[in-house]
Amino acid sequence: MTDRVDSASDDRTANNAVRHTYRVLTDAEKQQMVDLKDQGAAFIAKCNEIGKSRELSLAITNAEQAVMWAVKHVTA
């Protein structure tokens, strides 16, 4: 099992086999990343709270993708 590294940690390069270099994020960028992930998690939790359907599954998948791209913007 791979050790887990907090996504806002400067040690986040330890378990990534694809991206070989990262820049160190500012404290503001780290907070932006955490905020985006928290908002995405809250939306997904609300979707899971209201039921199960194909539409909600699509909403969750697209929320995950939206968070991924927004975080990529912050970390690029």
C-alpha positions, -999 to +999 in steps of 0.1 A: +000+000+000+013+035-009+017+060+019-008+088+017+004+124+015-019+153+021-027+171-012-018+205+003+016+192+016+049+201+000+056+163+001+028+156-024+054+146-051+063+114-031+036+092-045+032+105-081+047+083-108+035+105-137+044+140-128+080+142-119+083+178-108+061+201-089+065+237-079+060+246-043+026+262-037+021+293-018+000+292+014-028+310-005-027+284-033-028+256-008-059+271+008-075+276-026-069+239-034-084+228-001-114+251-005-121+238-040-119+202-028-141+209+002-168+226-019-167+197-043-170+172-015-200+191+000-218+191-034-211+153-038-223+147-002-255+166-009-261+146-041-256+113-022-280+126+005-309+132-019-309+098-036-296+077-064-301+081-101-283+083-134-286+120-133-270+123-098-243+099-109-235+122-138-236+152-116-211+136-092-188+126-120-189+160-135-183+176-100-152+154-096-140+165-130-147+202-123-127+200-090-099+182-108-096+210-135-099+238-110-072+223-088-050+218-119-054+255-126-042+264-091-013+239-091-001+243-127 
